[in-house]
């Protein structure tokens, strides 16, 4: 499957806008003006949303009643180096509803370790950890 994204500079600084083939846009900013997310923030966003999509689909197939699903993600990068890939990423999933704990933990494990294409894209040295919080 081919994907296409166009990126255009929006001002004289490092503010860009990305657009996909469907016309959806994301603001990106690598400078001090904070007019959008930084590229590495977008990568964390992609990781969290990718695994969330997979986990929700798995839980829905298992007929779990999800009222709310949230993910917080944090990443640690080295202070030195030209390229600074993530050393570690930690995700905290908070699910609310009539959800079996074992099914939630299994769905999230599968999403992070097997189905999420974004997590599969990281280097093998990147440690990815997660935790699950259930609110009934």
TASULSUL-V334678 format. One record per residue. N is the residue number from 1. PHI is phi in whole degrees, -180 to 180 (999 if undefined). PSI is psi as a letter, one per 40 degrees, with the letter a starting at -180 (none if undefined). D_FIRST is the distance of its C-alpha to the first C-alpha in Angstrom with 2 decimals. Layout:
n=N phi=PHI psi=PSI d_first=D_FIRST
n=N phi=PHI psi=PSI d_first=D_FIRST
This chain:
n=1 phi=999 psi=h d_first=0.00
n=2 phi=-94 psi=h d_first=3.76
n=3 phi=-123 psi=i d_first=6.60
n=4 phi=-131 psi=h d_first=10.12
n=5 phi=-127 psi=h d_first=13.39
n=6 phi=-109 psi=h d_first=16.84
n=7 phi=-124 psi=h d_first=19.85
n=8 phi=-130 psi=h d_first=23.40
n=9 phi=-72 psi=h d_first=26.72
n=10 phi=-104 psi=e d_first=28.91
n=11 phi=-154 psi=a d_first=32.31
n=12 phi=-81 psi=e d_first=34.28
n=13 phi=-107 psi=a d_first=33.21
n=14 phi=-103 psi=f d_first=29.94
n=15 phi=-96 psi=h d_first=28.70
n=16 phi=-126 psi=i d_first=25.23
n=17 phi=-130 psi=h d_first=23.00
n=18 phi=-100 psi=i d_first=19.22
n=19 phi=-138 psi=h d_first=17.54
n=20 phi=-92 psi=i d_first=14.07
n=21 phi=-64 psi=d d_first=13.21
n=22 phi=-92 psi=e d_first=15.07
n=23 phi=88 psi=e d_first=18.12
n=24 phi=-76 psi=i d_first=18.26
n=25 phi=-126 psi=i d_first=20.21
n=26 phi=-136 psi=h d_first=21.28
n=27 phi=-90 psi=h d_first=24.39
n=28 phi=-128 psi=h d_first=24.54
n=29 phi=-140 psi=h d_first=27.87
n=30 phi=-104 psi=e d_first=28.83
n=31 phi=-108 psi=a d_first=32.48
n=32 phi=-88 psi=e d_first=35.50
n=33 phi=-88 psi=e d_first=35.00
n=34 phi=49 psi=f d_first=32.54
n=35 phi=-91 psi=e d_first=30.93
n=36 phi=-171 psi=a d_first=27.62
n=37 phi=-77 psi=i d_first=26.01
n=38 phi=-79 psi=i d_first=25.93
n=39 phi=-56 psi=d d_first=22.67
n=40 phi=-72 psi=d d_first=23.64
n=41 phi=-67 psi=d d_first=24.50
n=42 phi=-64 psi=d d_first=21.05
n=43 phi=-65 psi=d d_first=19.76
n=44 phi=-64 psi=d d_first=22.27
n=45 phi=-60 psi=d d_first=21.30
n=46 phi=-63 psi=d d_first=17.65
n=47 phi=-62 psi=d d_first=19.01
n=48 phi=-65 psi=d d_first=21.45
n=49 phi=-72 psi=d d_first=19.32
n=50 phi=-60 psi=d d_first=16.47
n=51 phi=-70 psi=d d_first=19.22
n=52 phi=-64 psi=d d_first=21.14
n=53 phi=-57 psi=d d_first=18.46
n=54 phi=-62 psi=d d_first=18.24
n=55 phi=-63 psi=d d_first=22.04
n=56 phi=-62 psi=d d_first=22.81
n=57 phi=-62 psi=d d_first=20.73
n=58 phi=-63 psi=d d_first=22.51
n=59 phi=-65 psi=d d_first=25.85
n=60 phi=-66 psi=d d_first=25.51
n=61 phi=-64 psi=d d_first=24.91
n=62 phi=-90 psi=e d_first=28.10
n=63 phi=59 psi=f d_first=29.89
n=64 phi=-86 psi=i d_first=30.72
n=65 phi=-94 psi=h d_first=32.04
n=66 phi=-98 psi=h d_first=30.43
n=67 phi=-93 psi=d d_first=32.43
n=68 phi=-151 psi=i d_first=30.97
n=69 phi=-143 psi=h d_first=28.27
n=70 phi=-132 psi=i d_first=28.38
n=71 phi=-136 psi=h d_first=27.10
n=72 phi=-112 psi=h d_first=28.81
n=73 phi=-132 psi=h d_first=27.25
n=74 phi=-134 psi=i d_first=29.04
n=75 phi=-132 psi=i d_first=28.24
n=76 phi=-116 psi=h d_first=30.73
n=77 phi=-120 psi=i d_first=30.34
n=78 phi=-70 psi=i d_first=32.99
n=79 phi=-80 psi=d d_first=35.53
n=80 phi=-112 psi=i d_first=35.59
n=81 phi=114 psi=i d_first=33.27
n=82 phi=-73 psi=d d_first=31.21
n=83 phi=-97 psi=h d_first=27.89
n=84 phi=-126 psi=g d_first=28.40
n=85 phi=-68 psi=i d_first=25.61
n=86 phi=-63 psi=h d_first=26.34
n=87 phi=-80 psi=d d_first=28.93
n=88 phi=-150 psi=i d_first=28.57
n=89 phi=-136 psi=h d_first=26.91
n=90 phi=-128 psi=h d_first=28.69
n=91 phi=-116 psi=h d_first=27.53
n=92 phi=-119 psi=h d_first=30.09
n=93 phi=-98 psi=h d_first=29.04
n=94 phi=-123 psi=h d_first=31.62
n=95 phi=-116 psi=h d_first=31.37
n=96 phi=-126 psi=h d_first=33.97
n=97 phi=147 psi=a d_first=34.77
n=98 phi=-92 psi=g d_first=35.92
n=99 phi=-128 psi=h d_first=33.70
n=100 phi=-73 psi=h d_first=34.68
n=101 phi=-56 psi=d d_first=34.64
n=102 phi=-60 psi=d d_first=33.51
n=103 phi=-66 psi=d d_first=30.53
n=104 phi=-65 psi=d d_first=29.57
n=105 phi=-63 psi=d d_first=29.89
n=106 phi=-66 psi=d d_first=27.93
n=107 phi=-61 psi=d d_first=25.05
n=108 phi=-71 psi=d d_first=24.89
n=109 phi=-59 psi=d d_first=25.25
n=110 phi=-62 psi=d d_first=22.32
n=111 phi=-64 psi=d d_first=20.16
n=112 phi=-75 psi=d d_first=21.16
n=113 phi=-92 psi=e d_first=21.47
n=114 phi=-127 psi=d d_first=18.83
n=115 phi=-94 psi=d d_first=16.10
n=116 phi=-72 psi=h d_first=15.59
n=117 phi=-66 psi=d d_first=12.75
n=118 phi=-68 psi=d d_first=14.89
n=119 phi=-64 psi=d d_first=17.98
n=120 phi=-69 psi=e d_first=16.39
n=121 phi=-81 psi=d d_first=15.69
n=122 phi=-68 psi=i d_first=19.44
n=123 phi=-62 psi=i d_first=21.87
n=124 phi=-60 psi=d d_first=23.84
n=125 phi=-74 psi=e d_first=26.92
n=126 phi=-76 psi=h d_first=25.74
n=127 phi=-85 psi=h d_first=27.65
n=128 phi=-114 psi=h d_first=26.03
n=129 phi=-124 psi=i d_first=28.61
n=130 phi=-157 psi=i d_first=28.92
n=131 phi=-142 psi=i d_first=31.57
n=132 phi=-123 psi=h d_first=31.82
n=133 phi=-116 psi=h d_first=34.47
n=134 phi=-110 psi=h d_first=35.31
n=135 phi=-121 psi=h d_first=37.44
n=136 phi=-97 psi=none d_first=38.85
